[in-house]
Amino acid sequence: MARGARFLTVGAALLGAATPARAQSSFADATSMSWDGVLTGIFLGLLLFSLAYNAAFFGLLRERFLIWQSARTFCYFALAVALSPLAMGPWLAPDSFARQVWITTFFDLSVVVSGVFLRSYLEPGMIGPRLYRWLGWPPVLILLTTPATLIPDAPAYMMLRSAVLVAMLALAAATVVIALRRGSRTARYQAAAWSGIGGVYAVSLFHDIVLGQPFASFLFLLFPALGLEVMLTALGILDRLMHLRRERQEARAQAAAMRIIAHTDPLTGLPNRRAIEESFNDDAPVAIALVDLDHFKAINDRHGHDVGDRVIFATGVALGSGSALAARVGGEEFALLFRGAPEAVAIEAERLRQRIGAYVAQMVPTLERPVTASMGLVHIGSGTSFGAAMKSADINLYAAKESGRDRVVFIEAA
């Protein structure tokens, strides 16, 4: 048992797990040390606060590293209770074998969870895929060596356990160093969080190996170091979550901007065909109209495309000023969705059509002739698809062109 405690001491450095510090001291010896009850209570309260803190943020952002950090915190809590002189019944007395199993198991679990926590906690791209995999399943191998601390006279088994723990220590340290070199903010917090625990274990090992005597203040310094680790990790988590929140807000804003771009005509600022089709499907209108400028090619040929664009823009302003939803569906062609009272549709449609000429004359005064428009209007029957409605409106638009332009052709149903 004494050797098991020594190997736990070596393996716990920088991994944030609480274990006894002396090769010569059994777990029973460690738990029989005098404790400052107030300090113990503060530490346990800090751990409970950390669990509540993680749960609250997980409810907001659903990040997996919060689950793994909660698992680490729970392991700390179980270790703190087990290493205290608290009465836990006859089966878990401070000097009992069951208590030793408890301590060893939760120590190993804290080490195992630390690897998975670290890889999900660091920002994406801070470690390579191979190191990412190694932080996942290899720490589980530690659990295969857990019985070594409870089996007397098993030097080979203990050596294997030592090798696995030291390898995990090196893996965690290498991960943090690599992430630091790549500019990880999270790694800075975690390096600071683990530095206190590393310092306590380094002093303990110096006493054990060089001075040949136990470090009497080990447990009294260990738990403050663990408390510091919990607090700094919480600050790192807060910083990470704030960064994630900003990233998600920026992503939503970018997605909204891209959606606006994808659904907006760049010249007129009106919705495009895709947007008006979505609006049609979301809330079916009572009528739809297609509007086409008369002799628009002649405007382009005589005045140039820049003037033609100004005419289209003025047309968009005219149609967009009414109660109907206006959209540019291509070239000099526009669509209108009418909602509200069906009997008012024809009047509103004619009013908007006539408004085109007035707006163009005011906004493009260089034109020599007035601009007119033709319109095909159709009422929407129940269950009519967007394609069918557009086809009916297009037939009426063609009829308006054939009958002399500058007019509305309207039928009652599609």
C-alpha positions in Angstrom: 0.0 0.0 0.0 2.9 2.4 0.7 4.3 2.0 -2.7 0.9 2.6 -4.2 0.6 5.9 -2.5 4.0 6.9 -3.8 3.1 6.1 -7.4 -0.1 8.0 -7.1 1.9 11.0 -5.9 4.2 10.9 -9.0 1.3 10.5 -11.4 -0.9 13.2 -10.0 1.3 16.2 -10.8 -0.3 18.7 -13.1 -3.4 16.4 -13.5 -5.2 17.8 -10.5 -5.9 14.7 -8.5 -5.7 14.5 -4.7 -3.7 11.6 -3.2 -1.4 11.0 -0.3 2.2 12.2 -0.6 4.5 9.8 1.1 5.8 6.4 0.0 6.1 5.5 3.6 2.6 6.6 4.6 -0.5 4.5 3.9 -3.8 5.9 3.0 -4.9 5.3 6.6 -2.0 7.4 7.8 -3.0 10.3 5.4 -6.6 10.3 6.6 -5.6 10.3 10.2 -3.8 13.6 9.9 -5.3 16.6 11.6 -7.5 18.7 9.4 -8.6 22.3 9.5 -12.4 21.8 9.4 -13.1 25.3 8.1 -10.6 24.9 5.2 -12.1 21.5 4.3 -15.6 23.0 4.4 -14.6 25.9 2.2 -12.9 23.5 -0.3 -16.0 21.3 -0.5 -18.2 24.3 -0.9 -16.0 25.6 -3.7 -16.4 22.2 -5.5 -20.2 22.3 -5.1 -20.2 25.9 -6.5 -18.1 24.7 -9.4 -20.6 21.9 -10.2 -23.5 24.4 -10.1 -21.4 26.8 -12.3 -20.8 24.1 -14.9 -24.4 23.0 -14.9 -25.7 26.6 -15.4 -23.4 27.2 -18.4 -24.1 23.8 -19.9 -27.7 24.7 -19.9 -26.9 27.7 -22.1 -24.2 26.5 -24.4 -24.2 22.6 -24.3 -20.4 22.3 -24.5 -19.0 18.8 -23.7 -16.0 20.0 -21.8 -18.4 21.3 -19.1 -19.5 17.7 -18.5 -16.0 16.4 -18.2 -15.0 19.3 -15.9 -18.0 18.4 -13.7 -16.8 14.8 -13.6 -13.3 16.0 -12.5 -14.9 18.2 -9.8 -17.0 15.3 -8.6 -13.8 13.2 -8.3 -12.2 15.9 -6.3 -15.1 16.1 -4.0 -15.1 12.3 -3.4 -11.3 12.4 -2.8 -11.6 15.3 -0.4 -14.3 13.5 1.6 -12.3 10.2 1.6 -9.1 12.0 2.8 -10.9 13.8 5.6 -11.5 12.2 9.0 -15.3 12.3 8.3 -17.2 9.3 9.7 -18.6 7.4 6.8 -19.8 4.3 8.6 -18.0 1.1 9.6 -17.5 0.0 6.0 -15.7 3.2 5.1 -13.7 3.9 8.2 -10.6 6.1 7.7 -8.3 3.1 8.0 -10.5 0.6 6.2 -9.6 -1.3 3.0 -12.9 0.1 1.4 -11.7 3.6 2.0 -8.4 2.9 0.3 -10.3 1.4 -2.7 -12.5 4.6 -2.8 -9.4 6.9 -2.8 -7.6 5.0 -5.5 -10.6 4.6 -7.7 -11.5 8.3 -7.7 -7.9 9.3 -8.1 -7.6 7.2 -11.2 -11.0 8.4 -12.6 -9.8 12.0 -12.1 -6.7 11.3 -14.2 -8.7 9.5 -16.9 -11.3 12.3 -17.2 -8.6 15.0 -17.3 -7.4 13.8 -20.7 -10.8 13.9 -22.3 -11.6 17.2 -20.6 -8.4 18.8 -21.9 -8.9 17.8 -25.5 -12.5 19.1 -25.6 -11.6 22.2 -23.6 -8.9 23.6 -25.8 -9.8 25.6 -28.8 -10.1 23.7 -32.1 -6.9 23.4 -34.0 -4.6 23.8 -31.0 -3.5 20.2 -31.0 -3.1 17.7 -33.9 -5.4 14.8 -34.6 -2.9 12.2 -33.2 -2.5 14.0 -29.9 -6.3 14.5 -29.8 -6.8 10.7 -30.1 -4.2 10.0 -27.4 -5.9 12.2 -24.9 -9.1 10.1 -25.4 -8.7 6.4 -25.0 -5.1 5.8 -23.6 -5.9 7.3 -20.2 -8.5 4.5 -19.7 -5.5 2.2 -19.5 -4.9 3.7 -16.0 -7.9 1.9 -14.7 -6.3 -1.4 -15.6 -3.5 -0.6 -13.2 -5.8 0.5 -10.3 -5.6 -2.9 -8.5 -1.8 -2.5 -8.3 -2.2 -0.1 -5.4 -4.2 -2.7 -3.5 -2.1 -5.8 -4.1 0.9 -6.2 -1.9 4.2 -7.4 -3.3 3.5 -6.8 -6.9 6.6 -4.8 -8.1 6.1 -5.4 -11.8 2.5 -4.4 -11.7 3.4 -1.2 -9.8 6.1 -0.4 -12.4 3.5 -0.7 -15.1 1.2 1.6 -13.2 4.1 4.1 -12.7 4.9 4.0 -16.4 1.3 4.7 -17.4 0.8 7.5 -15.0 4.1 9.2 -16.0 3.1 8.8 -19.6 -0.2 10.5 -19.0 1.6 13.3 -17.1 3.9 13.8 -20.0 1.0 13.7 -22.5 -0.9 16.4 -20.6 2.1 18.6 -20.2 3.0 18.2 -23.9 -0.6 19.1 -24.8 -0.6 22.3 -22.8 2.9 23.3 -24.1 1.9 22.7 -27.7 -1.4 24.7 -27.3 0.5 27.5 -25.6 2.9 27.7 -28.6 -0.1 27.9 -30.9 -1.5 30.9 -29.0 -4.2 29.1 -27.0 -5.8 31.4 -24.4 -7.4 28.3 -22.7 -4.0 26.7 -22.3 -2.7 29.7 -20.4 -5.5 29.4 -17.9 -4.9 25.6 -17.5 -1.2 25.9 -17.2 -1.7 28.5 -14.4 -4.3 26.3 -12.8 -2.1 23.2 -12.7 1.1 25.1 -11.6 0.1 25.2 -7.9 -0.6 21.4 -7.8 2.7 20.8 -9.6 4.6 22.9 -7.1 3.1 21.1 -4.1 4.0 17.7 -5.6 7.4 18.8 -6.6 8.2 19.9 -3.0 6.7 16.6 -1.7 8.9 14.6 -4.0 12.0 16.6 -3.0 11.3 15.7 0.7 10.7 12.1 -0.2 13.7 11.6 -2.5 16.3 14.1 -1.4 15.6 14.7 2.3 14.3 11.3 3.0 11.5 12.6 5.2 7.8 13.3 4.6 6.5 16.7 3.7 4.4 17.4 6.8 2.3 20.2 5.2 1.4 18.2 2.1 -2.3 17.9 2.6 -2.7 21.4 4.0 -1.1 22.8 0.8 -2.6 20.3 -1.6 -6.2 21.3 -1.0 -5.6 25.1 -1.4 -3.7 24.2 -4.6 -6.7 22.2 -5.7 -9.0 25.0 -4.8 -6.8 27.4 -6.9 -7.0 24.9 -9.8 -10.8 24.8 -9.6 -11.0 28.6 -9.5 -8.6 29.2 -12.3 -10.2 26.5 -14.4 -13.5 28.2 -13.8 -12.1 31.5 -15.0 -10.7 29.7 -18.1 -14.1 28.1 -18.7 -15.8 31.5 -18.4 -13.3 33.0 -20.9 -13.8 30.1 -23.3 -17.5 30.3 -23.0 -17.5 34.0 -23.7 -15.3 33.4 -26.7 -17.7 30.7 -27.9 -20.6 33.0 -27.4 -19.0 35.7 -29.5 -18.2 33.2 -32.2 -21.8 32.0 -32.3 -23.2 35.5 -32.3 -20.9 36.4 -35.2 -21.8 33.2 -37.0 -25.5 34.0 -36.6 -25.0 37.5 -37.8 -23.1 36.3 -40.8 -25.7 33.7 -41.5 -28.4 36.3 -41.3 -26.4 38.6 -43.6 -25.9 35.8 -46.1 -29.6 35.0 -46.0 -30.5 38.6 -46.7 -28.0 38.7 -49.6 -29.4 35.4 -50.9 -33.0 36.7 -50.7 -32.5 40.3 -51.8 -32.1 41.8 -55.3 -28.9 43.9 -55.2 -30.1 46.6 -57.5 -33.5 47.5 -56.1 -33.2 46.1 -52.5 -36.5 44.2 -53.0 -36.8 40.5 -52.2 -35.9 38.2 -55.1 -37.7 35.3 -56.6 -36.5 32.9 -53.9 -37.7 35.2 -51.1 -41.1 35.8 -52.6 -41.6 32.0 -53.2 -40.8 31.3 -49.5 -43.3 34.1 -48.5 -45.9 32.6 -50.8 -45.5 29.1 -49.3 -45.4 30.4 -45.7 -48.5 32.6 -46.0 -50.5 32.1 -49.2 -51.7 35.5 -50.7 -55.1 36.2 -52.1 -53.6 37.3 -55.4 -50.4 37.5 -57.4 -49.3 39.8 -60.2 -46.4 39.9 -62.6 -45.3 43.4 -63.8 -43.1 44.1 -66.8 -41.8 47.4 -68.0 -42.9 48.3 -71.6 -40.2 48.7 -74.2 -37.5 48.5 -71.7 -34.9 47.3 -74.2 -35.4 50.6 -76.1 -34.5 52.5 -72.9 -31.3 50.6 -72.6 -30.4 51.0 -76.2 -31.1 54.7 -76.3 -29.9 55.8 -72.9 -27.5 53.1 -71.8 -27.7 50.4 -69.1 -26.9 52.9 -66.3 -30.1 54.8 -67.0 -31.9 51.5 -67.4 -30.7 50.5 -63.9 -32.1 53.8 -62.6 -35.4 53.0 -64.2 -35.5 49.6 -62.6 -34.6 51.1 -59.2 -37.3 53.7 -59.5 -39.8 50.9 -60.4 -38.8 49.0 -57.3 -39.3 52.0 -55.2 -42.8 52.5 -56.7 -43.9 48.9 -56.3 -42.4 48.7 -52.8 -44.3 51.7 -51.5 -47.7 49.9 -51.6 -49.4 47.3 -49.4 -48.4 44.4 -51.6 -45.1 42.5 -51.2 -43.0 43.4 -54.2 -40.1 41.4 -55.6 -37.8 41.6 -58.6 -37.9 38.3 -60.3 -35.6 39.0 -63.2 -34.6 41.8 -65.6 -37.4 44.4 -65.8 -39.9 41.9 -64.4 -41.5 42.2 -60.9 -43.9 40.2 -58.8 -46.5 41.3 -56.3 -48.2 39.3 -53.6 -51.5 40.7 -52.3 -52.9 39.9 -48.9 -56.0 41.2 -47.3 -59.4 41.8 -48.8 -59.7 40.2 -52.3 -62.1 42.9 -53.5 -59.4 45.6 -53.0 -56.7 43.8 -55.0 -57.6 45.1 -58.5 -57.7 48.7 -57.3 -54.4 48.4 -55.5 -52.8 46.7 -58.4 -53.8 49.4 -60.9 -52.7 52.1 -58.4 -49.2 50.6 -58.1 -48.9 50.1 -61.9 -49.7 53.8 -62.5 -47.3 54.8 -59.8 -44.4 53.3 -61.7 -44.6 56.0 -64.4 -44.8 58.8 -61.9 -41.8 57.6 -59.8 -39.7 57.0 -62.9 -40.4 60.4 -64.3 -39.4 62.0 -60.9 -36.3 59.9 -60.3 -35.0 59.7 -63.9 -35.9 63.1 -65.4 -33.5 62.6 -68.4 -35.9 60.2 -70.1 -37.7 61.7 -73.2 -40.8 59.5 -73.0 -42.9 58.3 -70.1 -42.3 54.7 -68.9 -45.4 52.4 -68.7 -45.8 48.9 -67.4 -48.0 45.9 -68.1 -49.4 43.7 -65.4 -50.9 40.2 -65.3 -53.0 39.7 -62.1 -54.7 36.5 -60.8 -56.5 35.5 -57.7 -55.1 32.5 -55.9 -57.3 29.5 -55.4 -57.0 27.2 -52.4 -54.1 24.9 -52.7 -52.6 26.7 -55.7 -48.8 26.2 -55.9 -46.4 29.1 -56.5 -45.4 27.7 -59.9 -49.0 27.4 -61.0 -49.9 30.9 -59.7 -46.8 32.4 -61.5 -47.8 30.6 -64.7 -51.3 32.0 -64.6 -50.0 35.5 -63.9 -47.6 35.2 -66.7 -50.4 34.2 -69.1 -52.3 37.3 -68.1 -49.1 39.5 -68.5 -48.7 38.1 -72.0 -52.3 39.0 -72.7 -51.7 42.5 -71.4 -48.7 42.9 -73.8 -50.7 41.5 -76.7 -53.6 43.8 -76.1 -51.6 47.0 -76.3 -49.5 47.2 -73.1 -49.9 49.8 -70.3 -52.7 47.9 -68.6 -53.7 45.2 -66.2 -55.3 41.9 -67.3 -57.1 40.2 -64.5 -59.0 36.9 -64.1 -60.7 35.8 -61.0 -59.1 32.4 -60.1 -56.0 30.4 -60.8 
